[in-house]
Amino acid sequence: MKNSIQIPPEVKHIHCIGVGGSGMFPIIQILLSQGYEISGSDNNESDILAMERQLGVKVTLGHSPENLSGADLVLYSAAIMADNPELAAAKERGIPLWERARMLGAISSHYGESVGVCGTHGKTTVTAMLTQILYGAGADPSAVIGGKLRAIGGYGRAGKSDLFVYEACEFRDTFLSTYPDTAVVLNIDDDHLDYFGTVENAMRSFTKFAGMARRVLYNGDDENTVRAMAAADTPEKLTFGWRETNDFWPADIQRQDGLCRSFTLMHRKEALCRLTIHVPGEHNILNAAAAAAMAWLLGVSPEEIARHLEAFTGAGRRFEVLGKVRGVTIVDDYAHHPAELAATLRAAKELDFRQVWAVFQPFTFSRTYLLLEDFVSALSIADRVVLSPIMGSREKNQWGIRSSDLGEKIPGCVCLPGFREMADYVMENAQEGDLVITLGCGDIYKCARMMLNEKSPAAASRP
């Protein structure tokens, strides 16, 4: 019997600070399905807020103590600043405060098979792939995904089975508040160093997470992951990776037209099934192998795995093709760490486009400062680079870092003050056959929408 945390029985109305976050929305979907009344607040309008209103959530723009009216419990995300007026008011009034990770823990602890997908890169894609396979195969899972999955019409779902799949984020050790039965560990890289300080400290947290599970499926070709998992006290350990020495690995990889790739998923020396994916990049072959292997371990037949993985066309904001304007293809991607940017831009360069534009919004001052040279290397893969100001989010700029410090190291890079200027510049200069990718985990997707808007002055002026 695994550990458990329960929402107090007297709680009927839950108020969510930062209700528009992609990580908060699937939690809210599950809570709504369990009969809770939900209200929430956020600073910026978004598609998520619109969807939540349709589900019956009372949403308020702006944070104020008045928004807590009737709340029995206040839920907030780790990105909420300590001086938030609603947090302060809840403390003064004695209303219980739960961080999002604790609520995810409460949800995960009540399922017989909770699968926590973690790693510096690829969490959302693998969680979405696995959810799509399980949902399509009739396993009826509950899920919490960091991106929108078309197959389920949202960022998560409340199923009726005893199976729960969730994205387990290492940021500030939030995943250690959850209760995995199986841990999927994709990779461990140098991210969130403002919290961890060193990669070794991050590795220790991943070791703890895997040690909470009875089974772990991990990347046997990632050095940091291998070292971290060797120290994990997990009864069953399985690996996936590129090499034949892993328990699961892709063989006979073939690139087909466009975004399509195919490979044979091997289980040791046995061929399980031939898989086809419609998302670009070598990294997504490994993501698909991990998701397919996990689905097989959960009892899904190889035939069902192949059928439903082939139907996967990507999670929201993961190389999401938004449309075309005057022959220019617009794509949006969540990549915000140098390794993710490099993987996305390399995948883009493999495709048949004239030039690849990287339109990037750096996220957090600390990451930009600490990984500056890595960002330069990754963004330089693109043919053209356009930068927005850094989105500081939860941080104050104690490093004095600016986008121009990054841009001046990238030949031909342009730094512009806002999305309107960026969209107009790109559409004035991009040519037919170009690929434009907006990149970042903030609100850079708004820039992509501006480029898609035919009424924009720049778009309208093009022949």
C-alpha positions as CSV (number, residue, x, y, z in Angstrom):
1,M,0.0,0.0,0.0
2,K,1.6,3.2,-1.1
3,N,1.6,6.5,0.9
4,S,-1.5,8.6,0.6
5,I,-2.5,12.2,1.0
6,Q,-6.2,13.2,0.9
7,I,-8.1,16.4,0.3
8,P,-9.9,17.2,3.6
9,P,-13.5,16.0,3.5
10,E,-14.8,19.5,4.5
11,V,-13.3,21.1,1.3
12,K,-16.0,21.8,-1.3
13,H,-14.7,25.0,-3.0
14,I,-11.1,25.2,-4.2
15,H,-9.7,28.6,-5.4
16,C,-6.7,28.4,-7.8
17,I,-4.1,31.1,-8.0
18,G,-2.5,31.0,-11.5
19,V,-5.6,29.2,-12.9
20,G,-4.4,29.8,-16.5
21,G,-1.3,27.7,-16.2
22,S,-0.9,24.7,-18.5
23,G,0.1,22.6,-15.5
24,M,-2.9,23.8,-13.4
25,F,-5.6,23.2,-16.0
26,P,-5.6,19.3,-16.1
27,I,-5.6,19.3,-12.2
28,I,-8.7,21.5,-12.4
29,Q,-10.3,19.1,-14.9
30,I,-9.9,16.2,-12.6
31,L,-11.1,18.2,-9.5
32,L,-14.2,19.3,-11.5
33,S,-14.9,15.7,-12.4
34,Q,-14.8,14.8,-8.6
35,G,-17.5,17.4,-7.9
36,Y,-15.5,20.3,-6.5
37,E,-16.5,23.9,-7.1
38,I,-13.5,25.7,-8.7
39,S,-12.7,29.4,-8.9
40,G,-9.4,31.0,-9.9
41,S,-7.4,34.1,-10.9
42,D,-4.7,34.9,-13.3
43,N,-3.1,38.0,-14.8
44,N,-3.4,37.4,-18.5
45,E,-6.2,36.2,-20.8
46,S,-5.5,32.9,-22.6
47,D,-7.1,30.0,-24.4
48,I,-6.9,28.0,-21.1
49,L,-9.0,30.5,-19.3
50,A,-11.6,30.4,-22.1
51,M,-11.8,26.6,-21.8
52,E,-12.1,26.8,-18.0
53,R,-14.9,29.2,-18.2
54,Q,-16.7,26.8,-20.5
55,L,-16.3,24.1,-17.9
56,G,-17.9,26.3,-15.2
57,V,-14.8,27.7,-13.5
58,K,-15.3,31.2,-12.1
59,V,-12.3,33.1,-13.5
60,T,-11.1,36.5,-12.4
61,L,-8.4,38.5,-14.1
62,G,-6.0,40.0,-11.6
63,H,-5.2,38.9,-8.0
64,S,-7.2,40.3,-5.1
65,P,-8.2,39.0,-1.6
66,E,-11.8,39.4,-2.7
67,N,-11.3,36.5,-5.1
68,L,-11.1,34.1,-2.1
69,S,-14.8,34.5,-1.2
70,G,-16.2,31.1,-0.2
71,A,-13.0,29.1,-0.7
72,D,-12.3,26.2,1.6
73,L,-8.8,25.6,0.2
74,V,-6.4,27.7,-2.0
75,L,-4.3,25.9,-4.7
76,Y,-1.3,27.7,-6.2
77,S,1.5,26.9,-8.6
78,A,5.2,27.1,-7.8
79,A,5.5,30.1,-10.1
80,I,3.4,32.3,-7.9
81,M,5.5,34.9,-6.1
82,A,5.5,34.9,-2.2
83,D,4.1,38.4,-2.0
84,N,0.9,37.5,-4.0
85,P,-2.0,39.2,-2.3
86,E,-4.2,36.2,-2.5
87,L,-1.6,34.0,-0.8
88,A,-1.2,36.6,1.9
89,A,-4.9,36.9,2.4
90,A,-5.3,33.1,2.6
91,K,-2.7,32.9,5.3
92,E,-4.3,35.7,7.3
93,R,-7.8,34.1,7.1
94,G,-6.4,30.6,8.0
95,I,-7.6,29.1,4.7
96,P,-5.5,25.9,3.9
97,L,-2.8,26.5,1.2
98,W,-1.8,23.7,-1.1
99,E,1.0,24.0,-3.7
100,R,0.0,22.4,-7.1
101,A,2.5,19.5,-6.5
102,R,0.7,18.5,-3.3
103,M,-2.6,18.3,-5.1
104,L,-1.0,16.3,-7.9
105,G,0.3,14.0,-5.1
106,A,-3.2,13.7,-3.7
107,I,-4.5,12.7,-7.1
108,S,-1.6,10.3,-7.9
109,S,-1.8,8.5,-4.5
110,H,-5.3,7.2,-5.2
111,Y,-4.6,5.2,-8.4
112,G,-3.5,1.6,-8.4
113,E,-1.0,2.3,-11.3
114,S,0.3,5.9,-11.4
115,V,3.0,6.5,-14.1
116,G,5.1,9.6,-13.5
117,V,7.0,10.7,-16.6
118,C,10.0,12.8,-15.7
119,G,13.2,14.2,-17.3
120,T,14.7,17.5,-18.3
121,H,13.4,17.2,-21.9
122,G,10.5,15.4,-23.5
123,K,8.2,15.0,-20.6
124,T,5.1,16.5,-22.3
125,T,5.6,14.6,-25.6
126,V,6.1,11.2,-23.9
127,T,3.2,11.7,-21.5
128,A,1.0,12.8,-24.4
129,M,2.1,9.8,-26.6
130,L,1.5,7.4,-23.8
131,T,-1.9,8.9,-23.0
132,Q,-2.9,8.7,-26.7
133,I,-2.0,5.0,-26.9
134,L,-3.8,4.1,-23.6
135,Y,-6.8,6.2,-24.4
136,G,-7.1,4.8,-28.0
137,A,-6.7,1.3,-26.7
138,G,-9.6,1.7,-24.4
139,A,-7.6,1.7,-21.1
140,D,-9.5,4.8,-20.0
141,P,-6.6,6.5,-18.1
142,S,-6.7,9.7,-16.1
143,A,-4.0,12.0,-17.3
144,V,-2.2,15.3,-16.5
145,I,-0.2,16.6,-19.5
146,G,1.8,19.8,-19.9
147,G,0.5,20.3,-23.4
148,K,-2.8,20.0,-25.2
149,L,-3.5,16.6,-26.7
150,R,-6.0,16.7,-29.6
151,A,-7.2,13.1,-29.0
152,I,-8.6,14.0,-25.6
153,G,-9.5,17.6,-26.3
154,G,-7.4,19.1,-23.5
155,Y,-4.5,19.0,-21.2
156,G,-5.7,16.0,-19.2
157,R,-8.7,13.9,-18.5
158,A,-10.5,12.1,-15.7
159,G,-10.9,8.4,-16.6
160,K,-12.7,5.7,-14.8
161,S,-9.9,3.1,-14.6
162,D,-7.2,2.7,-11.9
163,L,-4.6,4.0,-14.3
164,F,-3.1,7.5,-14.0
165,V,-0.4,9.0,-16.3
166,Y,1.1,12.3,-15.3
167,E,4.0,14.6,-16.2
168,A,6.3,14.8,-13.2
169,C,8.3,18.0,-13.2
170,E,11.6,18.3,-11.3
171,F,11.3,22.1,-10.9
172,R,11.9,22.8,-7.2
173,D,11.5,19.1,-6.5
174,T,7.8,19.2,-7.1
175,F,7.8,15.6,-8.4
176,L,8.9,14.4,-5.0
177,S,5.4,15.3,-3.7
178,T,3.8,12.7,-5.9
179,Y,3.4,9.0,-5.6
180,P,4.5,7.0,-8.7
181,D,4.1,3.3,-9.0
182,T,6.2,3.5,-12.2
183,A,8.7,6.2,-13.0
184,V,9.8,6.9,-16.5
185,V,13.1,8.9,-16.5
186,L,13.9,10.3,-19.9
187,N,17.1,12.3,-19.3
188,I,18.8,14.6,-16.8
189,D,20.4,17.8,-17.9
190,D,21.7,21.1,-16.5
191,D,18.4,23.0,-16.0
192,H,16.8,24.8,-13.0
193,L,20.3,25.5,-11.7
194,D,18.9,28.5,-9.8
195,Y,17.4,25.9,-7.5
196,F,19.6,22.8,-7.8
197,G,22.9,24.6,-8.1
198,T,24.6,21.6,-9.8
199,V,23.6,18.8,-12.1
200,E,24.7,16.4,-9.4
201,N,22.0,17.8,-7.0
202,A,19.4,17.4,-9.7
203,M,20.5,13.8,-10.2
204,R,20.0,13.1,-6.5
205,S,16.4,14.3,-6.8
206,F,15.8,12.0,-9.8
207,T,17.2,9.1,-7.7
208,K,14.8,9.9,-4.9
209,F,11.9,10.0,-7.4
210,A,12.7,6.7,-8.9
211,G,13.2,5.2,-5.5
212,M,9.6,6.0,-4.6
213,A,8.4,3.7,-7.4
214,R,8.3,-0.1,-7.6
215,R,9.4,0.0,-11.3
216,V,11.5,2.4,-13.3
217,L,11.9,2.7,-17.1
218,Y,14.9,4.9,-17.9
219,N,17.2,6.1,-20.6
220,G,20.1,3.7,-20.6
221,D,22.1,5.8,-23.0
222,D,22.0,9.0,-21.0
223,E,25.1,9.1,-18.7
224,N,23.5,11.3,-15.9
225,T,20.4,9.2,-15.9
226,V,22.3,5.9,-15.7
227,R,24.3,7.2,-12.7
228,A,21.2,8.5,-11.0
229,M,19.3,5.3,-11.5
230,A,22.2,3.1,-10.3
231,A,21.7,4.7,-6.9
232,A,17.9,4.3,-6.9
233,D,16.4,1.7,-4.6
234,T,13.8,0.5,-7.1
235,P,12.8,-3.2,-7.2
236,E,12.4,-3.4,-11.0
237,K,14.7,-1.5,-13.4
238,L,14.3,-1.4,-17.2
239,T,16.0,0.6,-19.9
240,F,15.3,2.1,-23.3
241,G,17.7,3.8,-25.6
242,W,19.4,3.7,-28.9
243,R,21.7,0.7,-28.3
244,E,20.9,-3.0,-28.4
245,T,22.2,-3.3,-24.8
246,N,18.9,-1.7,-23.6
247,D,15.7,-3.6,-22.8
248,F,13.8,-1.5,-25.5
249,W,15.4,0.1,-28.5
250,P,14.5,1.3,-32.1
251,A,15.9,-0.7,-35.0
252,D,15.7,-0.2,-38.8
253,I,15.0,3.5,-38.6
254,Q,13.7,5.0,-41.8
255,R,12.9,8.5,-42.7
256,Q,9.8,8.9,-45.0
257,D,8.3,12.0,-46.5
258,G,7.8,15.2,-44.5
259,L,7.6,14.7,-40.7
260,C,7.2,10.9,-40.9
261,R,9.7,8.4,-39.4
262,S,9.3,4.6,-38.9
263,F,11.2,2.1,-36.8
264,T,10.9,-1.4,-35.2
265,L,10.6,-1.4,-31.5
266,M,12.7,-4.1,-30.1
267,H,12.4,-5.8,-26.7
268,R,15.9,-7.2,-26.2
269,K,16.2,-9.5,-29.3
270,E,12.5,-9.7,-30.0
271,A,10.7,-7.3,-32.5
272,L,7.5,-6.1,-30.8
273,C,6.1,-4.0,-33.6
274,R,6.8,-1.6,-36.5
275,L,6.0,2.0,-35.4
276,T,5.4,5.1,-37.5
277,I,5.5,8.6,-36.0
278,H,4.5,11.9,-37.5
279,V,6.6,14.3,-35.4
280,P,10.0,15.4,-36.6
281,G,13.5,14.9,-35.1
282,E,15.7,12.0,-33.9
283,H,14.7,12.9,-30.3
284,N,11.1,12.0,-31.0
285,I,12.1,8.5,-32.1
286,L,13.5,7.9,-28.6
287,N,10.4,9.6,-27.1
288,A,8.2,7.2,-29.1
289,A,10.2,4.2,-28.0
290,A,9.8,5.2,-24.4
291,A,6.1,5.7,-24.7
292,A,5.5,2.5,-26.6
293,A,7.6,0.5,-24.2
294,M,5.7,1.8,-21.3
295,A,2.4,1.1,-23.0
296,W,3.5,-2.5,-23.6
297,L,4.5,-2.9,-19.9
298,L,1.0,-1.7,-19.0
299,G,-0.5,-4.5,-21.1
300,V,-1.4,-2.8,-24.4
301,S,-0.9,-5.1,-27.4
302,P,1.8,-4.3,-30.0
303,E,-0.9,-3.9,-32.7
304,E,-2.8,-1.3,-30.6
305,I,0.4,0.6,-29.8
306,A,1.3,0.9,-33.4
307,R,-2.1,2.0,-34.5
308,H,-2.6,4.7,-31.9
309,L,1.0,6.0,-31.9
310,E,0.7,6.6,-35.7
311,A,-2.4,8.8,-35.0
312,F,-0.3,11.0,-32.7
313,T,0.5,14.4,-34.4
314,G,2.1,16.1,-31.5
315,A,1.1,17.8,-28.2
316,G,0.2,21.5,-28.2
317,R,3.2,23.8,-28.6
318,R,5.5,20.8,-29.5
319,F,6.4,21.6,-33.1
320,E,2.8,22.5,-33.6
321,V,2.2,23.5,-37.2
322,L,-0.2,26.4,-37.0
323,G,-0.6,27.3,-40.7
324,K,0.8,29.3,-43.6
325,V,0.9,32.9,-44.6
326,R,2.0,33.8,-48.1
327,G,3.8,30.5,-48.4
328,V,5.6,30.9,-45.0
329,T,4.9,28.0,-42.6
330,I,4.4,29.1,-39.0
331,V,5.2,26.5,-36.2
332,D,5.1,27.0,-32.5
333,D,7.2,25.1,-30.0
334,Y,7.7,25.1,-26.2
335,A,11.5,24.6,-26.3
336,H,13.2,26.9,-23.8
337,H,16.4,25.1,-22.7
338,P,19.4,25.0,-25.1
339,A,19.2,21.3,-25.6
340,E,15.5,21.5,-26.5
341,L,16.1,24.4,-28.9
342,A,19.0,22.5,-30.6
343,A,16.8,19.4,-31.0
344,T,13.9,21.4,-32.4
345,L,16.0,23.4,-34.8
346,R,18.0,20.4,-36.0
347,A,14.7,18.7,-36.8
348,A,13.5,21.7,-38.6
349,K,16.7,21.9,-40.7
350,E,16.2,18.3,-41.8
351,L,12.9,19.4,-43.5
352,D,12.5,20.8,-46.9
353,F,12.4,24.5,-46.2
354,R,14.3,27.4,-47.8
355,Q,15.3,29.0,-44.5
356,V,14.5,28.3,-40.8
357,W,13.6,31.3,-38.6
358,A,14.0,31.0,-34.8
359,V,11.7,33.6,-33.0
360,F,12.7,33.1,-29.4
361,Q,11.5,34.4,-26.1
362,P,14.1,33.7,-23.4
363,F,12.5,32.5,-20.1
364,T,14.0,33.5,-16.8
365,F,17.0,35.6,-16.2
366,S,18.9,32.9,-14.4
367,R,18.7,30.4,-17.2
368,T,19.7,32.9,-19.8
369,Y,22.7,34.0,-17.8
370,L,23.9,30.6,-16.7
371,L,23.5,28.9,-20.1
372,L,24.3,31.9,-22.3
373,E,26.9,30.2,-24.5
374,D,24.7,27.1,-24.9
375,F,21.8,29.3,-26.1
376,V,24.2,31.0,-28.6
377,S,25.2,27.5,-29.9
378,A,21.7,26.2,-30.2
379,L,20.1,29.3,-31.8
380,S,22.9,29.6,-34.3
381,I,21.5,26.4,-35.9
382,A,18.8,28.5,-37.4
383,D,19.3,30.7,-40.5
384,R,17.7,33.7,-39.0
385,V,17.1,34.6,-35.3
386,V,14.7,37.1,-33.7
387,L,14.7,37.7,-30.0
388,S,12.1,39.2,-27.6
389,P,13.0,40.7,-24.2
390,I,13.6,38.0,-21.5
391,M,10.4,36.9,-19.7
392,G,11.5,37.0,-16.1
393,S,8.4,35.3,-14.6
394,R,9.1,34.5,-11.0
395,E,12.6,36.2,-10.9
396,K,14.1,39.6,-10.5
397,N,17.0,40.4,-12.8
398,Q,19.8,40.3,-10.3
399,W,22.2,39.3,-13.1
400,G,21.6,42.3,-15.3
401,I,21.2,40.1,-18.3
402,R,19.4,41.3,-21.4
403,S,18.4,39.6,-24.7
404,S,20.9,41.9,-26.4
405,D,23.7,40.1,-24.5
406,L,22.6,36.9,-26.3
407,G,21.8,38.5,-29.6
408,E,25.1,40.2,-30.1
409,K,26.8,36.8,-30.1
410,I,24.6,35.4,-32.9
411,P,25.4,36.7,-36.4
412,G,22.5,38.6,-38.0
413,C,20.3,38.3,-34.9
414,V,17.6,41.0,-34.3
415,C,16.3,42.0,-30.9
416,L,12.9,43.7,-30.8
417,P,10.9,45.2,-28.0
418,G,7.6,43.3,-28.4
419,F,5.6,40.7,-30.3
420,R,4.0,43.2,-32.7
421,E,7.4,44.4,-33.9
422,M,8.7,40.9,-34.1
423,A,5.7,39.6,-36.1
424,D,5.9,42.5,-38.5
425,Y,9.7,42.2,-39.0
426,V,9.4,38.4,-39.7
427,M,6.6,38.8,-42.2
428,E,8.3,41.7,-44.0
429,N,11.5,39.6,-44.4
430,A,10.5,35.9,-44.6
431,Q,10.0,34.5,-48.1
432,E,7.9,31.8,-49.6
433,G,9.2,28.4,-48.6
434,D,10.5,29.6,-45.2
435,L,9.8,28.0,-41.9
436,V,9.2,30.3,-38.9
437,I,9.3,28.7,-35.4
438,T,8.2,30.7,-32.3
439,L,10.1,29.2,-29.4
440,G,9.8,29.5,-25.6
441,C,7.7,28.4,-22.6
442,G,6.1,31.9,-22.0
443,D,3.5,33.6,-24.2
444,I,5.5,33.7,-27.5
445,Y,2.7,31.8,-29.1
446,K,0.9,35.2,-29.3
447,C,3.6,36.3,-31.7
448,A,2.8,33.3,-33.9
449,R,-0.8,34.3,-34.0
450,M,0.0,37.8,-35.0
451,M,2.0,36.4,-38.0
452,L,-0.9,34.2,-39.0
453,N,-3.3,37.2,-39.0
454,E,-3.8,38.2,-42.6
455,K,-5.0,41.7,-41.4
456,S,-1.6,42.6,-40.0
457,P,0.0,45.5,-41.9
458,A,3.1,43.4,-42.7
459,A,1.2,40.5,-44.1
460,A,-1.3,42.7,-46.0
461,S,1.6,44.5,-47.7
462,R,3.2,41.4,-49.2
463,P,2.5,40.7,-52.9
